[in-house]
Amino acid sequence: MKVVGGVALGPRERIVLLEVGEEWLVIGVVPGQIRTLHRMVKGDATPADTLPVAGEKPFRQWLQSVTERRKHG
């Protein structure tokens, strides 16, 4: 298991992208609860660590683009 990226949504809420085997899991973490929000094949999209670094904004953009691509494709 490897953390690919993450973003804070609030003081105690996060979204994390995990690599587990050949799969990426988008995980929502809030106090007392962890949920899988989305699953995709590892490498299905460009990992967040290859995007330009400017705080946490690149991960948000990447996650939004992956989610939109999966909905339309």
SULVENJO-V929303 format. One record per residue. PSI is psi in radians with two decimals (none if undefined). NEAR is the number of other ideal C-beta (glycine too) atoms within 10 Angstrom. D_CENTER is the distance of its C-alpha to the mean C-alpha in Angstrom with 1 decimal. Layout:
PSI,NEAR,D_CENTER / PSI,NEAR,D_CENTER
This chain:
2.39,7,13.9 / 2.38,9,11.9 / 2.09,10,9.1 / -0.66,17,7.4 / 3.06,21,6.0 / 2.85,18,5.9 / 2.42,18,7.9 / 2.30,11,11.0 / -0.31,14,12.1 / -3.01,7,15.6 / -0.43,6,17.7 / 0.25,10,16.5 / 2.40,13,13.3 / 2.72,15,9.7 / 2.30,19,6.2 / 2.44,17,4.9 / 2.06,25,3.4 / 2.51,16,7.1 / 2.10,16,9.7 / 1.85,12,12.6 / -2.15,7,15.5 / 0.38,8,15.0 / 2.57,12,11.9 / 2.36,22,8.1 / 2.27,17,7.1 / 2.06,20,4.6 / 2.31,17,7.1 / 2.27,15,9.0 / 2.10,16,11.5 / 2.85,12,14.8 / 2.15,7,18.3 / 0.08,6,19.6 / 2.43,8,16.8 / 2.26,10,13.6 / 2.50,9,12.4 / 2.13,10,10.4 / -0.52,13,9.2 / 2.59,15,8.6 / 2.52,12,9.7 / 2.80,16,10.3 / 2.36,9,12.6 / 2.29,15,11.6 / 0.12,10,12.2 / -0.39,12,12.1 / 2.93,17,10.7 / 2.23,11,11.1 / 2.64,15,8.9 / -0.54,20,8.0 / -0.08,12,11.1 / -0.07,8,13.4 / 2.75,15,13.1 / 2.48,7,15.7 / 2.19,10,15.3 / 1.23,8,16.3 / -2.42,8,14.9 / 0.02,16,11.4 / -0.75,12,12.1 / -0.69,17,10.9 / -0.74,21,7.1 / -0.80,15,8.0 / -0.76,14,10.1 / -0.81,21,8.0 / -0.73,20,5.5 / -0.75,10,9.1 / -0.69,13,10.8 / -0.78,19,9.0 / -0.76,15,9.6 / -0.72,10,13.0 / -0.71,12,13.9 / -0.58,13,13.4 / -0.66,7,15.5 / -0.18,6,18.2 / none,5,18.4
